Structures are given as C-alpha cells and as structure tokens.
Amino acid sequence: FRAFKSWGRGSSVTDVLNTYSSSGTSLLLNIEWGTAEWESSCSYFANLFNGYNFNIKVQIDSCGWPSCSNPTEGGFCQGNYDVSSYVSKLAECDSLLDTNVEFVIPWQNANAAASCDYGTVLQKAKSIQDSNGRRFSLSGTFYNFFHGPSIGAGAFPTTNINALYSSVQAQASQYASGLSLGLRVVETGWPSQCDNGADKGYGAASTSALCNYYSEAKEYSTSNDVMIYWWIIDSRDVGDGCGDGAWGLFNSAGNFKC
C-alpha cells in the first residue's frame, strides 16, 4: 500500500510521504463541513498543499459533526445536507486547488440518489471536468466483517468491489452522461479481535483473518479506476465496539501483525 487517508492537517505522516514521493505515494484527505478554517477552507488547503510533493486527492464532505457522524460511511445525503451549498463548495475548491488534485465525493451506494438531488452534484462535477479535466471519483467504505457478504473470514470481496465500480459508472451515465468517475474504497479491513471472538455472521475476527484480508487486498488488481485504502495502521480504539488494537496492522508495541 502506498495510498493513505488522513484528515487535512500537516503531520509527520505527510513528511514521510514527501520522503518517499518518488515511489508513487498518495494521500486522500477530507475537507470537512465545519466552521474552523483548517476544517473547511479551500484556501487553507491550497496553502497546505504547497509543501507536498506527492499525489493528492481531497474528499469534499457534504456534512460535519454533529449532523452526521461519519461523512464517508453515511454518504452524501445524511444530516442537514444542502445541495446548492455543496455545489458552491465544489466550485470554490475548483477555483483554488490545482487541477491535478482529484476531487472525491462521498457516496457509499447507489441508493443515495433516491433520497436527495445527487444528480445535480454529478452534473456540476461534469461541468468542472469538461472545463479543466479535473479527475473525480466517488467514495465509500467496505466492511464485510460487519455487513457481509458471507464469503468467509478474511476473504477480500473482489467481486463485490468490482460490482460497486460498475454501479458508479451507471450513476455517471444516468445523471451526468460523459462524466469520468473512479471509485475510492476509502476504508476497508478486517479486525484481529472483536467482542471476544464473536462472529457477526460473516466470519470471526482473528489475526490470521486480518493478515489474509490484507494479503488479498494487496493482490487486488483491476483495469478499472479503483483504489483501496486500508483501515487502519495503528492500534487505537476507533469506537466501533471492537476495542483497542482491533483493526491496526501494527500492535501497540509497533510490531507488524502479519
């Protein structure tokens, strides 16, 4: 994995990515829907990016805490979303950020368009892309440990991700014909522990399952425009009930689990 996801702040992570930029490192980060400048200002991000030498993708969130708890998992239409404000946000960021910065729109699944005016968002994306060639993609998460499909503990859902990509293309064709869209699976992984080994119905948590999932994710290959982001590197408790150290590739001592 040479692609990483983080929040929009300078950090030791970005220093490492700069060091290894010749290896093709990439960072996807969120422009949040908040009030603080570092959270939501496109101009802040434009200044931040001046010190980056690696590929950059930005997810432009459609809502923020507390109206939505997770902009990526919930997709575009959760919380107090405002389509016209979001379209304005796309235009603002487009005017300030270099055209080689990809814009990622939180999406999650094909049901989004059934509950809000998602088509207008994609049409704005096409207008921007037609004018300057900016790349766009839709983002979502994939946690088959919690939600399936039932393909076995630690099995990577290649078929399902490929189907999700096809759904992305169908959305583009339906709402903004001619728009080129990629798919960013911005969170996926398998826990090494959770609820004392309880099986959620799709395979139990274990270190061997995590390592198998990681191995198969690394081997995922497609000619489609798909990128996979691993959740998560370190051992923190992410608040999903699985506890400390569940999802990290490295344990609290900094040792690689696999």
N, C-alpha and C positions, 0 to 999 in steps of 0.2 A: 504494500500500500504506500503510495506517495501522495495521496489526496487526504486532506484533513479538513475538519469542520470546527469552527470556533465562533465566539462572539466577537464583535467588532472593536477590539482593543489591541494596541501594541503589546507584545509579550515576549517571553523567552521562546515561545513556540515560533513566532514569526522570525526571530533571529536564527533559529535552526533551519527554517525553510529557506531563508536567504542564503545560508551557508551551502545548502545542497540544491540550490535552484537549477544548477546545470543538469541535475538528474531528473528534471521534469516535475518538481514538486508543485502542488496546487493547494489553494486554501479557499474553502467556501465559508463565508461568514454572513451573519444576519444584520441587516439594517432594521432595527426594531421599530415598533409603532409606539414610541414613547415621547416624553417631553424633554428629557435631558439631551444635550447636544450630541454626546457620544452615542446615544441610542438611535437617534432618528435623523440626524442631519446629513444629507448627502455631501455637503461641502466639507464636513468633518472627515468623512471617509475619503474624499478626494485628496485631502492633505495627508491622511494616514497612508494612503497607497503610494505616495511619492517615494517612500523608503523601501518599498517592496520590489524584489526582483523576480518573483515567481508568478505563476498563473493565478488569477483572482476570479472568483465567482461570488456574487452577492445575492443572498436571498432577501428580497424586499417583502417584509412581513406585512400582513393585512390587519393585524391587531396586536395588542400587547396586554401584559398583565395589568389589571385582573380580569379584563373582559374575555380573554382566552388564556388558558393555562399553558398551551403549547402551540405556537403558530404553525409548526410543521405538521404535527400529528393531526391537528384539527382541520387543517386545510384552510382554504380561503374564506369560507362562508360562516365561520364561527364568530361568536362575540358580536360587538357592535361594528360590524364591517360597513364601509361606505365606499361603494364602487367609484363614484366620481372623485373622492379624495384619493383613492388608491391610484386611479389613472393619472391624476395630477402628480402623485408621488413618482410614478414611473417616468413621467415627462421631466420632472425636476432632476431626478438622478441621471437620466439620459443626457441632460444638458451639462452636467458637471463631471461625470465619470468618463474616462477614456472608452472608446468604442470596443476595445479589446477585452473589457470587463463584461463577463457574461451575467445576464440577469436571470435569477431563479425565482419562479413564482410558486408559493406554497399551494399544493393542490390536493394531495392524498389519494383521491379516487375519482372515478367518473361520475359519482353522484353529486359532486359539487355544483355542477351547472343546474341541477334540479331545484336548488334552494336559493340561488341568487343569480344576479346578472353576470355570470362568469364570462359569457361571450364578449361583452364589452371590453373586459380586461385583455382577452386574447387578441381582439381586433386592434387595441392600442399597441400591443406588442408587435403585431404585424406592421403597423404603420411605422413604428420605430425601426424595425428590421429592414423595411423597404427603403428607409431614408439613409441608413448608415451601416447596415449589415450586422448590427449587434446580434450576438447569439442569445437565444432564450431557451430555457428549459423549465419543466415542471418538477416539483419535488414531492416526495412522500417518504414515509417510513415503512419498514417491513420487519415485523416481529412475529415470526411464526411460532416462537415458543409460547406466546400468549394467545395468538389468533389463528394459528394454522397457516397453511394446510397441514394435514396429518400425513407427513412423509417420513417421519422417523426423527429421533433425537439427533440434533446436529446436522441434519441434511439441508443443504443450501437450496432454496426454491428457484432454481434456474428457470423452469418452465413458467412459473407464475410471474417472475420479473419480466420475462420476455413478453408475456401476455399484457402486462401493465404498460410496457412500452407501446405495444400495438394500440392500447386504449388511448394513450397520449396522442398518437397520430390521428386517431379517429376524432378526438376532441378538436385538434387543429383543423382538420378537414371540415368538420361540421360548423365551427364558429368563426374561423378565420382562414379560409382556404388559401394555401400558399405559404402559411407560416411554418418555418422550420423549427421544430421543438425537439430538445433532448429530454432524457429522464435522469434525474438525480435521486438515487435511493440514499437519502441523506442520513439515515440511521438504520443499521441492521446489526445483528449479533446474536449470540446465544450465551446464557449465563452458566457459570461453572457451579453455581449454587443458587437455590431459591426455596424458601419455605421448607427447609429441612428435607429437600429432595422431592417435594411433592410434584407430581406430574399434572400440568394444566390440561392435559388431554392430547397434547401433540408431541410428547417426548419429554423426559425428565432433564433437569439441569445436572451437568457434571463437567468436570474439566475435560474429559475425553470428548464430550459432545461439543463443547466450546471450540476445542482445537480442530475437530473435524469440520465444523462450520467455517472456521477461519481458513482452513486449508482449501476447502471447496470455493469459498468466496474469492480467494486469491487466484484460483484457476478459472473463474468465470470469464468467459470470452464470448464476444458477440461483435458482429459488424455494425450493430445499431449504436446510436449515440447514447450510451448508458454509462453512468459512473456510480460506483458503490462506495459508501462511506461507513467505516466501522464504528460501532458504538460499544465500547468506549476504551480508551487506552489505559487509564489509571483505575484505582481500586475504590473510588469514592462511592458512597451511598447515594443513588440518584433518585430515591424517594418512590420507587415502584413496588416496595414491599419485599424485594429480594435481599436487601441489606448490603453491608459493606463488602466490597470485593467481588460482587456477583458477575459483573459484566466486563471488568477490566481485563485486558490482555496481560497486564503486569500486576503482581500482587503488591501488598503494602510495603514489602521489602525491596521492590523494584525488580523482582525476578520475573522473567518471561514465563508464562504459564505453560506454553507449548514447547 
